[in-house]
Amino acid sequence: MNQAELITRVAKKSKVSNAHAKQAVQDVLSAVQDALVKGEGVRTTLGTFSISKRGARMGVNPKTGEKIQIKASRGVRFKASRTVKAKLNKR
């Protein structure tokens, strides 16, 4: 499902216009993004979004075989809640 499909489903489920649903989805995603940028985790009934730190390391350019230094970086991790995991495993 892409963001447009999510907006359509939210609009139908909430019985609001697509414009209102679009704004609501964008506001939620923006709030999650802002929290993650600040280094805060976000817990919902769906699961937990958290920041993952990756240390600097050596890598290899697959095209040339040359060793390269990969900088430290941060990424986002998502861990599904027990409820979601249970529903997924019932299939």
HTML snippet that shows the backbone in 3Dmol.js (N, CA, C, O; Angstrom):
<script src="https://3Dmol.org/build/3Dmol-min.js"></script>
<div id="view" style="width:600px;height:400px;position:relative"></div>
<script>
const pdb = `
ATOM      1  N   MET A   1       0.853  -1.166   0.000  1.00  0.00           N
ATOM      2  CA  MET A   1       0.000   0.000   0.000  1.00  0.00           C
ATOM      3  C   MET A   1       0.904   1.235   0.000  1.00  0.00           C
ATOM      4  O   MET A   1       1.849   1.318   0.784  1.00  0.00           O
ATOM      5  N   ASN A   2       0.613   2.177  -0.868  1.00  0.00           N
ATOM      6  CA  ASN A   2       1.370   3.425  -0.855  1.00  0.00           C
ATOM      7  C   ASN A   2       0.601   4.484  -0.058  1.00  0.00           C
ATOM      8  O   ASN A   2      -0.477   4.209   0.469  1.00  0.00           O
ATOM      9  N   GLN A   3       1.157   5.686   0.026  1.00  0.00           N
ATOM     10  CA  GLN A   3       0.562   6.719   0.868  1.00  0.00           C
ATOM     11  C   GLN A   3      -0.817   7.136   0.352  1.00  0.00           C
ATOM     12  O   GLN A   3      -1.720   7.388   1.149  1.00  0.00           O
ATOM     13  N   ALA A   4      -0.987   7.213  -0.954  1.00  0.00           N
ATOM     14  CA  ALA A   4      -2.289   7.594  -1.518  1.00  0.00           C
ATOM     15  C   ALA A   4      -3.358   6.560  -1.154  1.00  0.00           C
ATOM     16  O   ALA A   4      -4.489   6.921  -0.828  1.00  0.00           O
ATOM     17  N   GLU A   5      -3.002   5.286  -1.209  1.00  0.00           N
ATOM     18  CA  GLU A   5      -3.950   4.229  -0.842  1.00  0.00           C
ATOM     19  C   GLU A   5      -4.261   4.281   0.651  1.00  0.00           C
ATOM     20  O   GLU A   5      -5.397   4.039   1.058  1.00  0.00           O
ATOM     21  N   LEU A   6      -3.271   4.592   1.455  1.00  0.00           N
ATOM     22  CA  LEU A   6      -3.489   4.738   2.900  1.00  0.00           C
ATOM     23  C   LEU A   6      -4.466   5.872   3.165  1.00  0.00           C
ATOM     24  O   LEU A   6      -5.378   5.729   3.979  1.00  0.00           O
ATOM     25  N   ILE A   7      -4.281   6.992   2.486  1.00  0.00           N
ATOM     26  CA  ILE A   7      -5.167   8.145   2.657  1.00  0.00           C
ATOM     27  C   ILE A   7      -6.596   7.778   2.283  1.00  0.00           C
ATOM     28  O   ILE A   7      -7.536   8.157   2.982  1.00  0.00           O
ATOM     29  N   THR A   8      -6.766   7.048   1.191  1.00  0.00           N
ATOM     30  CA  THR A   8      -8.101   6.633   0.757  1.00  0.00           C
ATOM     31  C   THR A   8      -8.753   5.728   1.795  1.00  0.00           C
ATOM     32  O   THR A   8      -9.935   5.883   2.101  1.00  0.00           O
ATOM     33  N   ARG A   9      -7.996   4.795   2.330  1.00  0.00           N
ATOM     34  CA  ARG A   9      -8.549   3.893   3.364  1.00  0.00           C
ATOM     35  C   ARG A   9      -8.917   4.648   4.628  1.00  0.00           C
ATOM     36  O   ARG A   9      -9.953   4.377   5.236  1.00  0.00           O
ATOM     37  N   VAL A  10      -8.070   5.599   5.030  1.00  0.00           N
ATOM     38  CA  VAL A  10      -8.362   6.406   6.228  1.00  0.00           C
ATOM     39  C   VAL A  10      -9.626   7.222   5.993  1.00  0.00           C
ATOM     40  O   VAL A  10     -10.469   7.324   6.883  1.00  0.00           O
ATOM     41  N   ALA A  11      -9.766   7.800   4.815  1.00  0.00           N
ATOM     42  CA  ALA A  11     -10.951   8.604   4.493  1.00  0.00           C
ATOM     43  C   ALA A  11     -12.218   7.763   4.572  1.00  0.00           C
ATOM     44  O   ALA A  11     -13.221   8.198   5.138  1.00  0.00           O
ATOM     45  N   LYS A  12     -12.174   6.543   3.997  1.00  0.00           N
ATOM     46  CA  LYS A  12     -13.350   5.672   4.018  1.00  0.00           C
ATOM     47  C   LYS A  12     -13.686   5.226   5.437  1.00  0.00           C
ATOM     48  O   LYS A  12     -14.849   5.233   5.841  1.00  0.00           O
ATOM     49  N   LYS A  13     -12.654   4.839   6.191  1.00  0.00           N
ATOM     50  CA  LYS A  13     -12.875   4.329   7.546  1.00  0.00           C
ATOM     51  C   LYS A  13     -13.373   5.431   8.488  1.00  0.00           C
ATOM     52  O   LYS A  13     -14.219   5.189   9.348  1.00  0.00           O
ATOM     53  N   SER A  14     -12.841   6.635   8.314  1.00  0.00           N
ATOM     54  CA  SER A  14     -13.205   7.763   9.182  1.00  0.00           C
ATOM     55  C   SER A  14     -14.405   8.534   8.664  1.00  0.00           C
ATOM     56  O   SER A  14     -14.933   9.406   9.354  1.00  0.00           O
ATOM     57  N   LYS A  15     -14.839   8.215   7.446  1.00  0.00           N
ATOM     58  CA  LYS A  15     -15.972   8.905   6.813  1.00  0.00           C
ATOM     59  C   LYS A  15     -15.715  10.410   6.717  1.00  0.00           C
ATOM     60  O   LYS A  15     -16.571  11.230   7.050  1.00  0.00           O
ATOM     61  N   VAL A  16     -14.515  10.744   6.252  1.00  0.00           N
ATOM     62  CA  VAL A  16     -14.154  12.137   6.010  1.00  0.00           C
ATOM     63  C   VAL A  16     -13.684  12.258   4.564  1.00  0.00           C
ATOM     64  O   VAL A  16     -13.511  11.254   3.872  1.00  0.00           O
ATOM     65  N   SER A  17     -13.481  13.482   4.118  1.00  0.00           N
ATOM     66  CA  SER A  17     -13.024  13.689   2.741  1.00  0.00           C
ATOM     67  C   SER A  17     -11.568  13.243   2.602  1.00  0.00           C
ATOM     68  O   SER A  17     -10.839  13.128   3.587  1.00  0.00           O
ATOM     69  N   ASN A  18     -11.171  12.998   1.369  1.00  0.00           N
ATOM     70  CA  ASN A  18      -9.777  12.629   1.113  1.00  0.00           C
ATOM     71  C   ASN A  18      -8.841  13.758   1.540  1.00  0.00           C
ATOM     72  O   ASN A  18      -7.732  13.497   2.006  1.00  0.00           O
ATOM     73  N   ALA A  19      -9.272  14.998   1.385  1.00  0.00           N
ATOM     74  CA  ALA A  19      -8.430  16.140   1.779  1.00  0.00           C
ATOM     75  C   ALA A  19      -8.169  16.129   3.283  1.00  0.00           C
ATOM     76  O   ALA A  19      -7.041  16.359   3.720  1.00  0.00           O
ATOM     77  N   HIS A  20      -9.209  15.864   4.077  1.00  0.00           N
ATOM     78  CA  HIS A  20      -9.032  15.809   5.533  1.00  0.00           C
ATOM     79  C   HIS A  20      -8.165  14.616   5.931  1.00  0.00           C
ATOM     80  O   HIS A  20      -7.302  14.723   6.801  1.00  0.00           O
ATOM     81  N   ALA A  21      -8.407  13.480   5.280  1.00  0.00           N
ATOM     82  CA  ALA A  21      -7.617  12.283   5.577  1.00  0.00           C
ATOM     83  C   ALA A  21      -6.163  12.505   5.196  1.00  0.00           C
ATOM     84  O   ALA A  21      -5.261  12.094   5.926  1.00  0.00           O
ATOM     85  N   LYS A  22      -5.925  13.153   4.056  1.00  0.00           N
ATOM     86  CA  LYS A  22      -4.556  13.427   3.616  1.00  0.00           C
ATOM     87  C   LYS A  22      -3.833  14.285   4.632  1.00  0.00           C
ATOM     88  O   LYS A  22      -2.681  14.014   4.974  1.00  0.00           O
ATOM     89  N   GLN A  23      -4.507  15.326   5.121  1.00  0.00           N
ATOM     90  CA  GLN A  23      -3.890  16.208   6.114  1.00  0.00           C
ATOM     91  C   GLN A  23      -3.606  15.453   7.411  1.00  0.00           C
ATOM     92  O   GLN A  23      -2.557  15.646   8.026  1.00  0.00           O
ATOM     93  N   ALA A  24      -4.532  14.597   7.826  1.00  0.00           N
ATOM     94  CA  ALA A  24      -4.343  13.826   9.061  1.00  0.00           C
ATOM     95  C   ALA A  24      -3.154  12.874   8.935  1.00  0.00           C
ATOM     96  O   ALA A  24      -2.324  12.793   9.841  1.00  0.00           O
ATOM     97  N   VAL A  25      -3.070  12.157   7.817  1.00  0.00           N
ATOM     98  CA  VAL A  25      -1.963  11.221   7.606  1.00  0.00           C
ATOM     99  C   VAL A  25      -0.640  11.983   7.569  1.00  0.00           C
ATOM    100  O   VAL A  25       0.337  11.563   8.189  1.00  0.00           O
ATOM    101  N   GLN A  26      -0.609  13.094   6.847  1.00  0.00           N
ATOM    102  CA  GLN A  26       0.618  13.891   6.775  1.00  0.00           C
ATOM    103  C   GLN A  26       1.023  14.420   8.141  1.00  0.00           C
ATOM    104  O   GLN A  26       2.211  14.449   8.465  1.00  0.00           O
ATOM    105  N   ASP A  27       0.045  14.843   8.954  1.00  0.00           N
ATOM    106  CA  ASP A  27       0.346  15.343  10.294  1.00  0.00           C
ATOM    107  C   ASP A  27       0.934  14.246  11.179  1.00  0.00           C
ATOM    108  O   ASP A  27       1.886  14.486  11.922  1.00  0.00           O
ATOM    109  N   VAL A  28       0.368  13.044  11.099  1.00  0.00           N
ATOM    110  CA  VAL A  28       0.878  11.926  11.900  1.00  0.00           C
ATOM    111  C   VAL A  28       2.298  11.577  11.477  1.00  0.00           C
ATOM    112  O   VAL A  28       3.181  11.427  12.322  1.00  0.00           O
ATOM    113  N   LEU A  29       2.519  11.447  10.178  1.00  0.00           N
ATOM    114  CA  LEU A  29       3.856  11.101   9.689  1.00  0.00           C
ATOM    115  C   LEU A  29       4.877  12.185  10.020  1.00  0.00           C
ATOM    116  O   LEU A  29       6.030  11.887  10.331  1.00  0.00           O
ATOM    117  N   SER A  30       4.450  13.436   9.953  1.00  0.00           N
ATOM    118  CA  SER A  30       5.336  14.550  10.294  1.00  0.00           C
ATOM    119  C   SER A  30       5.704  14.519  11.777  1.00  0.00           C
ATOM    120  O   SER A  30       6.854  14.766  12.139  1.00  0.00           O
ATOM    121  N   ALA A  31       4.731  14.215  12.630  1.00  0.00           N
ATOM    122  CA  ALA A  31       4.996  14.138  14.070  1.00  0.00           C
ATOM    123  C   ALA A  31       5.962  13.005  14.386  1.00  0.00           C
ATOM    124  O   ALA A  31       6.852  13.165  15.221  1.00  0.00           O
ATOM    125  N   VAL A  32       5.796  11.861  13.724  1.00  0.00           N
ATOM    126  CA  VAL A  32       6.710  10.731  13.925  1.00  0.00           C
ATOM    127  C   VAL A  32       8.115  11.121  13.466  1.00  0.00           C
ATOM    128  O   VAL A  32       9.096  10.856  14.161  1.00  0.00           O
ATOM    129  N   GLN A  33       8.205  11.743  12.306  1.00  0.00           N
ATOM    130  CA  GLN A  33       9.500  12.160  11.780  1.00  0.00           C
ATOM    131  C   GLN A  33      10.174  13.170  12.703  1.00  0.00           C
ATOM    132  O   GLN A  33      11.370  13.060  12.971  1.00  0.00           O
ATOM    133  N   ASP A  34       9.423  14.147  13.189  1.00  0.00           N
ATOM    134  CA  ASP A  34       9.994  15.160  14.084  1.00  0.00           C
ATOM    135  C   ASP A  34      10.537  14.524  15.363  1.00  0.00           C
ATOM    136  O   ASP A  34      11.615  14.887  15.833  1.00  0.00           O
ATOM    137  N   ALA A  35       9.791  13.580  15.919  1.00  0.00           N
ATOM    138  CA  ALA A  35      10.243  12.899  17.139  1.00  0.00           C
ATOM    139  C   ALA A  35      11.520  12.114  16.876  1.00  0.00           C
ATOM    140  O   ALA A  35      12.445  12.148  17.688  1.00  0.00           O
ATOM    141  N   LEU A  36      11.583  11.412  15.756  1.00  0.00           N
ATOM    142  CA  LEU A  36      12.772  10.622  15.436  1.00  0.00           C
ATOM    143  C   LEU A  36      13.986  11.513  15.210  1.00  0.00           C
ATOM    144  O   LEU A  36      15.090  11.172  15.635  1.00  0.00           O
ATOM    145  N   VAL A  37      13.795  12.647  14.549  1.00  0.00           N
ATOM    146  CA  VAL A  37      14.901  13.575  14.321  1.00  0.00           C
ATOM    147  C   VAL A  37      15.446  14.091  15.652  1.00  0.00           C
ATOM    148  O   VAL A  37      16.648  14.318  15.786  1.00  0.00           O
ATOM    149  N   LYS A  38      14.566  14.274  16.634  1.00  0.00           N
ATOM    150  CA  LYS A  38      14.990  14.727  17.964  1.00  0.00           C
ATOM    151  C   LYS A  38      15.634  13.601  18.774  1.00  0.00           C
ATOM    152  O   LYS A  38      16.155  13.839  19.863  1.00  0.00           O
ATOM    153  N   GLY A  39      15.601  12.380  18.245  1.00  0.00           N
ATOM    154  CA  GLY A  39      16.190  11.245  18.948  1.00  0.00           C
ATOM    155  C   GLY A  39      15.221  10.522  19.858  1.00  0.00           C
ATOM    156  O   GLY A  39      15.624   9.662  20.642  1.00  0.00           O
ATOM    157  N   GLU A  40      13.949  10.862  19.761  1.00  0.00           N
ATOM    158  CA  GLU A  40      12.927  10.226  20.591  1.00  0.00           C
ATOM    159  C   GLU A  40      12.337   9.026  19.857  1.00  0.00           C
ATOM    160  O   GLU A  40      12.211   9.048  18.632  1.00  0.00           O
ATOM    161  N   GLY A  41      11.981   7.996  20.585  1.00  0.00           N
ATOM    162  CA  GLY A  41      11.271   6.869  19.999  1.00  0.00           C
ATOM    163  C   GLY A  41       9.791   7.174  19.947  1.00  0.00           C
ATOM    164  O   GLY A  41       9.316   8.075  20.638  1.00  0.00           O
ATOM    165  N   VAL A  42       9.060   6.436  19.139  1.00  0.00           N
ATOM    166  CA  VAL A  42       7.612   6.609  19.029  1.00  0.00           C
ATOM    167  C   VAL A  42       6.964   5.244  19.197  1.00  0.00           C
ATOM    168  O   VAL A  42       7.214   4.327  18.414  1.00  0.00           O
ATOM    169  N   ARG A  43       6.115   5.111  20.241  1.00  0.00           N
ATOM    170  CA  ARG A  43       5.405   3.851  20.483  1.00  0.00           C
ATOM    171  C   ARG A  43       3.940   4.031  20.142  1.00  0.00           C
ATOM    172  O   ARG A  43       3.301   4.987  20.582  1.00  0.00           O
ATOM    173  N   THR A  44       3.411   3.102  19.352  1.00  0.00           N
ATOM    174  CA  THR A  44       1.995   3.102  19.000  1.00  0.00           C
ATOM    175  C   THR A  44       1.463   1.694  19.189  1.00  0.00           C
ATOM    176  O   THR A  44       2.213   0.783  19.540  1.00  0.00           O
ATOM    177  N   THR A  45       0.176   1.514  18.958  1.00  0.00           N
ATOM    178  CA  THR A  45      -0.391   0.168  19.048  1.00  0.00           C
ATOM    179  C   THR A  45       0.094  -0.698  17.891  1.00  0.00           C
ATOM    180  O   THR A  45       0.004  -1.924  17.951  1.00  0.00           O
ATOM    181  N   LEU A  46       0.598  -0.077  16.856  1.00  0.00           N
ATOM    182  CA  LEU A  46       1.158  -0.795  15.714  1.00  0.00           C
ATOM    183  C   LEU A  46       2.546  -1.343  16.029  1.00  0.00           C
ATOM    184  O   LEU A  46       2.898  -2.447  15.614  1.00  0.00           O
ATOM    185  N   GLY A  47       3.330  -0.560  16.768  1.00  0.00           N
ATOM    186  CA  GLY A  47       4.691  -0.968  17.104  1.00  0.00           C
ATOM    187  C   GLY A  47       5.516   0.227  17.554  1.00  0.00           C
ATOM    188  O   GLY A  47       4.975   1.285  17.875  1.00  0.00           O
ATOM    189  N   THR A  48       6.830   0.045  17.573  1.00  0.00           N
ATOM    190  CA  THR A  48       7.744   1.071  18.060  1.00  0.00           C
ATOM    191  C   THR A  48       8.730   1.466  16.970  1.00  0.00           C
ATOM    192  O   THR A  48       9.371   0.618  16.349  1.00  0.00           O
ATOM    193  N   PHE A  49       8.838   2.768  16.752  1.00  0.00           N
ATOM    194  CA  PHE A  49       9.850   3.325  15.863  1.00  0.00           C
ATOM    195  C   PHE A  49      10.982   3.826  16.741  1.00  0.00           C
ATOM    196  O   PHE A  49      10.731   4.517  17.727  1.00  0.00           O
ATOM    197  N   SER A  50      12.212   3.495  16.408  1.00  0.00           N
ATOM    198  CA  SER A  50      13.349   3.954  17.194  1.00  0.00           C
ATOM    199  C   SER A  50      14.528   4.266  16.279  1.00  0.00           C
ATOM    200  O   SER A  50      14.550   3.889  15.107  1.00  0.00           O
ATOM    201  N   ILE A  51      15.507   4.966  16.851  1.00  0.00           N
ATOM    202  CA  ILE A  51      16.708   5.328  16.103  1.00  0.00           C
ATOM    203  C   ILE A  51      17.737   4.219  16.272  1.00  0.00           C
ATOM    204  O   ILE A  51      17.934   3.699  17.370  1.00  0.00           O
ATOM    205  N   SER A  52      18.379   3.870  15.186  1.00  0.00           N
ATOM    206  CA  SER A  52      19.429   2.870  15.183  1.00  0.00           C
ATOM    207  C   SER A  52      20.731   3.554  14.786  1.00  0.00           C
ATOM    208  O   SER A  52      20.790   4.254  13.775  1.00  0.00           O
ATOM    209  N   LYS A  53      21.758   3.351  15.574  1.00  0.00           N
ATOM    210  CA  LYS A  53      23.068   3.932  15.253  1.00  0.00           C
ATOM    211  C   LYS A  53      23.966   2.860  14.649  1.00  0.00           C
ATOM    212  O   LYS A  53      24.098   1.764  15.192  1.00  0.00           O
ATOM    213  N   ARG A  54      24.572   3.188  13.535  1.00  0.00           N
ATOM    214  CA  ARG A  54      25.513   2.276  12.884  1.00  0.00           C
ATOM    215  C   ARG A  54      26.892   2.900  12.955  1.00  0.00           C
ATOM    216  O   ARG A  54      27.074   4.057  12.575  1.00  0.00           O
ATOM    217  N   GLY A  55      27.847   2.155  13.430  1.00  0.00           N
ATOM    218  CA  GLY A  55      29.209   2.646  13.550  1.00  0.00           C
ATOM    219  C   GLY A  55      29.915   2.709  12.205  1.00  0.00           C
ATOM    220  O   GLY A  55      29.487   2.096  11.227  1.00  0.00           O
ATOM    221  N   ALA A  56      31.002   3.464  12.181  1.00  0.00           N
ATOM    222  CA  ALA A  56      31.825   3.515  10.969  1.00  0.00           C
ATOM    223  C   ALA A  56      32.444   2.136  10.744  1.00  0.00           C
ATOM    224  O   ALA A  56      32.731   1.406  11.692  1.00  0.00           O
ATOM    225  N   ARG A  57      32.640   1.800   9.481  1.00  0.00           N
ATOM    226  CA  ARG A  57      33.204   0.485   9.176  1.00  0.00           C
ATOM    227  C   ARG A  57      33.855   0.513   7.796  1.00  0.00           C
ATOM    228  O   ARG A  57      33.658   1.435   7.005  1.00  0.00           O
ATOM    229  N   MET A  58      34.624  -0.517   7.544  1.00  0.00           N
ATOM    230  CA  MET A  58      35.237  -0.674   6.222  1.00  0.00           C
ATOM    231  C   MET A  58      34.287  -1.468   5.334  1.00  0.00           C
ATOM    232  O   MET A  58      33.647  -2.417   5.787  1.00  0.00           O
ATOM    233  N   GLY A  59      34.203  -1.078   4.085  1.00  0.00           N
ATOM    234  CA  GLY A  59      33.379  -1.785   3.121  1.00  0.00           C
ATOM    235  C   GLY A  59      34.168  -1.993   1.851  1.00  0.00           C
ATOM    236  O   GLY A  59      35.318  -1.568   1.743  1.00  0.00           O
ATOM    237  N   VAL A  60      33.546  -2.648   0.892  1.00  0.00           N
ATOM    238  CA  VAL A  60      34.192  -2.925  -0.377  1.00  0.00           C
ATOM    239  C   VAL A  60      33.280  -2.455  -1.504  1.00  0.00           C
ATOM    240  O   VAL A  60      32.095  -2.787  -1.532  1.00  0.00           O
ATOM    241  N   ASN A  61      33.835  -1.686  -2.426  1.00  0.00           N
ATOM    242  CA  ASN A  61      33.099  -1.287  -3.613  1.00  0.00           C
ATOM    243  C   ASN A  61      32.942  -2.534  -4.480  1.00  0.00           C
ATOM    244  O   ASN A  61      33.938  -3.079  -4.956  1.00  0.00           O
ATOM    245  N   PRO A  62      31.708  -2.994  -4.694  1.00  0.00           N
ATOM    246  CA  PRO A  62      31.525  -4.250  -5.418  1.00  0.00           C
ATOM    247  C   PRO A  62      31.970  -4.179  -6.880  1.00  0.00           C
ATOM    248  O   PRO A  62      32.285  -5.201  -7.490  1.00  0.00           O
ATOM    249  N   LYS A  63      31.992  -2.991  -7.423  1.00  0.00           N
ATOM    250  CA  LYS A  63      32.359  -2.847  -8.831  1.00  0.00           C
ATOM    251  C   LYS A  63      33.869  -2.940  -9.033  1.00  0.00           C
ATOM    252  O   LYS A  63      34.346  -3.567  -9.979  1.00  0.00           O
ATOM    253  N   THR A  64      34.624  -2.293  -8.111  1.00  0.00           N
ATOM    254  CA  THR A  64      36.080  -2.233  -8.290  1.00  0.00           C
ATOM    255  C   THR A  64      36.843  -3.115  -7.314  1.00  0.00           C
ATOM    256  O   THR A  64      38.019  -3.406  -7.533  1.00  0.00           O
ATOM    257  N   GLY A  65      36.183  -3.547  -6.231  1.00  0.00           N
ATOM    258  CA  GLY A  65      36.874  -4.332  -5.215  1.00  0.00           C
ATOM    259  C   GLY A  65      37.699  -3.473  -4.267  1.00  0.00           C
ATOM    260  O   GLY A  65      38.366  -3.992  -3.372  1.00  0.00           O
ATOM    261  N   GLU A  66      37.652  -2.159  -4.464  1.00  0.00           N
ATOM    262  CA  GLU A  66      38.415  -1.219  -3.631  1.00  0.00           C
ATOM    263  C   GLU A  66      37.798  -1.119  -2.232  1.00  0.00           C
ATOM    264  O   GLU A  66      36.577  -1.063  -2.089  1.00  0.00           O
ATOM    265  N   LYS A  67      38.650  -1.097  -1.207  1.00  0.00           N
ATOM    266  CA  LYS A  67      38.165  -0.927   0.163  1.00  0.00           C
ATOM    267  C   LYS A  67      37.845   0.547   0.374  1.00  0.00           C
ATOM    268  O   LYS A  67      38.595   1.432  -0.037  1.00  0.00           O
ATOM    269  N   ILE A  68      36.694   0.787   1.038  1.00  0.00           N
ATOM    270  CA  ILE A  68      36.278   2.158   1.312  1.00  0.00           C
ATOM    271  C   ILE A  68      35.836   2.274   2.768  1.00  0.00           C
ATOM    272  O   ILE A  68      35.399   1.299   3.379  1.00  0.00           O
ATOM    273  N   GLN A  69      35.955   3.464   3.303  1.00  0.00           N
ATOM    274  CA  GLN A  69      35.515   3.747   4.667  1.00  0.00           C
ATOM    275  C   GLN A  69      34.065   4.208   4.608  1.00  0.00           C
ATOM    276  O   GLN A  69      33.748   5.167   3.904  1.00  0.00           O
ATOM    277  N   ILE A  70      33.189   3.540   5.333  1.00  0.00           N
ATOM    278  CA  ILE A  70      31.783   3.919   5.405  1.00  0.00           C
ATOM    279  C   ILE A  70      31.575   4.682   6.697  1.00  0.00           C
ATOM    280  O   ILE A  70      31.920   4.192   7.772  1.00  0.00           O
ATOM    281  N   LYS A  71      31.009   5.888   6.602  1.00  0.00           N
ATOM    282  CA  LYS A  71      30.818   6.751   7.772  1.00  0.00           C
ATOM    283  C   LYS A  71      29.758   6.182   8.715  1.00  0.00           C
ATOM    284  O   LYS A  71      28.904   5.394   8.309  1.00  0.00           O
ATOM    285  N   ALA A  72      29.829   6.594   9.974  1.00  0.00           N
ATOM    286  CA  ALA A  72      28.793   6.252  10.944  1.00  0.00           C
ATOM    287  C   ALA A  72      27.498   6.929  10.500  1.00  0.00           C
ATOM    288  O   ALA A  72      27.531   8.010   9.913  1.00  0.00           O
ATOM    289  N   SER A  73      26.375   6.304  10.774  1.00  0.00           N
ATOM    290  CA  SER A  73      25.096   6.879  10.374  1.00  0.00           C
ATOM    291  C   SER A  73      24.002   6.457  11.346  1.00  0.00           C
ATOM    292  O   SER A  73      24.186   5.575  12.184  1.00  0.00           O
ATOM    293  N   ARG A  74      22.866   7.115  11.204  1.00  0.00           N
ATOM    294  CA  ARG A  74      21.691   6.759  11.988  1.00  0.00           C
ATOM    295  C   ARG A  74      20.584   6.344  11.036  1.00  0.00           C
ATOM    296  O   ARG A  74      20.487   6.855   9.921  1.00  0.00           O
ATOM    297  N   GLY A  75      19.757   5.425  11.478  1.00  0.00           N
ATOM    298  CA  GLY A  75      18.628   4.968  10.679  1.00  0.00           C
ATOM    299  C   GLY A  75      17.427   4.752  11.573  1.00  0.00           C
ATOM    300  O   GLY A  75      17.498   4.960  12.784  1.00  0.00           O
ATOM    301  N   VAL A  76      16.337   4.341  10.982  1.00  0.00           N
ATOM    302  CA  VAL A  76      15.100   4.106  11.723  1.00  0.00           C
ATOM    303  C   VAL A  76      14.828   2.609  11.768  1.00  0.00           C
ATOM    304  O   VAL A  76      14.964   1.905  10.768  1.00  0.00           O
ATOM    305  N   ARG A  77      14.447   2.145  12.936  1.00  0.00           N
ATOM    306  CA  ARG A  77      14.043   0.745  13.103  1.00  0.00           C
ATOM    307  C   ARG A  77      12.581   0.719  13.506  1.00  0.00           C
ATOM    308  O   ARG A  77      12.079   1.638  14.153  1.00  0.00           O
ATOM    309  N   PHE A  78      11.914  -0.343  13.115  1.00  0.00           N
ATOM    310  CA  PHE A  78      10.526  -0.547  13.509  1.00  0.00           C
ATOM    311  C   PHE A  78      10.394  -1.940  14.087  1.00  0.00           C
ATOM    312  O   PHE A  78      10.837  -2.920  13.488  1.00  0.00           O
ATOM    313  N   LYS A  79       9.782  -2.019  15.253  1.00  0.00           N
ATOM    314  CA  LYS A  79       9.515  -3.312  15.875  1.00  0.00           C
ATOM    315  C   LYS A  79       8.012  -3.424  16.067  1.00  0.00           C
ATOM    316  O   LYS A  79       7.404  -2.620  16.773  1.00  0.00           O
ATOM    317  N   ALA A  80       7.420  -4.424  15.436  1.00  0.00           N
ATOM    318  CA  ALA A  80       5.974  -4.618  15.501  1.00  0.00           C
ATOM    319  C   ALA A  80       5.545  -4.986  16.918  1.00  0.00           C
ATOM    320  O   ALA A  80       6.285  -5.644  17.649  1.00  0.00           O
ATOM    321  N   SER A  81       4.343  -4.555  17.298  1.00  0.00           N
ATOM    322  CA  SER A  81       3.795  -4.867  18.620  1.00  0.00           C
ATOM    323  C   SER A  81       3.392  -6.338  18.692  1.00  0.00           C
ATOM    324  O   SER A  81       3.286  -7.013  17.668  1.00  0.00           O
ATOM    325  N   ARG A  82       3.172  -6.820  19.895  1.00  0.00           N
ATOM    326  CA  ARG A  82       2.741  -8.213  20.077  1.00  0.00           C
ATOM    327  C   ARG A  82       1.420  -8.472  19.365  1.00  0.00           C
ATOM    328  O   ARG A  82       1.225  -9.534  18.773  1.00  0.00           O
ATOM    329  N   THR A  83       0.518  -7.503  19.424  1.00  0.00           N
ATOM    330  CA  THR A  83      -0.785  -7.654  18.782  1.00  0.00           C
ATOM    331  C   THR A  83      -0.633  -7.839  17.280  1.00  0.00           C
ATOM    332  O   THR A  83      -1.264  -8.718  16.694  1.00  0.00           O
ATOM    333  N   VAL A  84       0.195  -7.020  16.659  1.00  0.00           N
ATOM    334  CA  VAL A  84       0.414  -7.124  15.212  1.00  0.00           C
ATOM    335  C   VAL A  84       1.071  -8.454  14.877  1.00  0.00           C
ATOM    336  O   VAL A  84       0.669  -9.126  13.926  1.00  0.00           O
ATOM    337  N   LYS A  85       2.083  -8.837  15.656  1.00  0.00           N
ATOM    338  CA  LYS A  85       2.760 -10.117  15.410  1.00  0.00           C
ATOM    339  C   LYS A  85       1.779 -11.281  15.512  1.00  0.00           C
ATOM    340  O   LYS A  85       1.814 -12.206  14.701  1.00  0.00           O
ATOM    341  N   ALA A  86       0.901 -11.227  16.519  1.00  0.00           N
ATOM    342  CA  ALA A  86      -0.085 -12.299  16.703  1.00  0.00           C
ATOM    343  C   ALA A  86      -1.024 -12.380  15.512  1.00  0.00           C
ATOM    344  O   ALA A  86      -1.346 -13.475  15.050  1.00  0.00           O
ATOM    345  N   LYS A  87      -1.468 -11.228  15.011  1.00  0.00           N
ATOM    346  CA  LYS A  87      -2.384 -11.221  13.868  1.00  0.00           C
ATOM    347  C   LYS A  87      -1.680 -11.719  12.612  1.00  0.00           C
ATOM    348  O   LYS A  87      -2.295 -12.398  11.791  1.00  0.00           O
ATOM    349  N   LEU A  88      -0.415 -11.397  12.452  1.00  0.00           N
ATOM    350  CA  LEU A  88       0.338 -11.863  11.288  1.00  0.00           C
ATOM    351  C   LEU A  88       0.540 -13.369  11.311  1.00  0.00           C
ATOM    352  O   LEU A  88       0.521 -14.024  10.269  1.00  0.00           O
ATOM    353  N   ASN A  89       0.732 -13.912  12.500  1.00  0.00           N
ATOM    354  CA  ASN A  89       1.015 -15.333  12.627  1.00  0.00           C
ATOM    355  C   ASN A  89      -0.242 -16.202  12.579  1.00  0.00           C
ATOM    356  O   ASN A  89      -0.134 -17.425  12.498  1.00  0.00           O
ATOM    357  N   LYS A  90      -1.423 -15.601  12.626  1.00  0.00           N
ATOM    358  CA  LYS A  90      -2.681 -16.367  12.534  1.00  0.00           C
ATOM    359  C   LYS A  90      -2.958 -16.787  11.111  1.00  0.00           C
ATOM    360  O   LYS A  90      -3.785 -17.670  10.886  1.00  0.00           O
ATOM    361  N   ARG A  91      -2.296 -16.187  10.146  1.00  0.00           N
ATOM    362  CA  ARG A  91      -2.566 -16.491   8.731  1.00  0.00           C
ATOM    363  C   ARG A  91      -2.082 -17.842   8.373  1.00  0.00           C
ATOM    364  O   ARG A  91      -2.224 -18.265   7.225  1.00  0.00           O
TER     365      ARG A  91
END
`;
const viewer = $3Dmol.createViewer("view");
viewer.addModel(pdb, "pdb");
viewer.setStyle({}, {cartoon: {color: "spectrum"}});
viewer.zoomTo();
viewer.render();
</script>
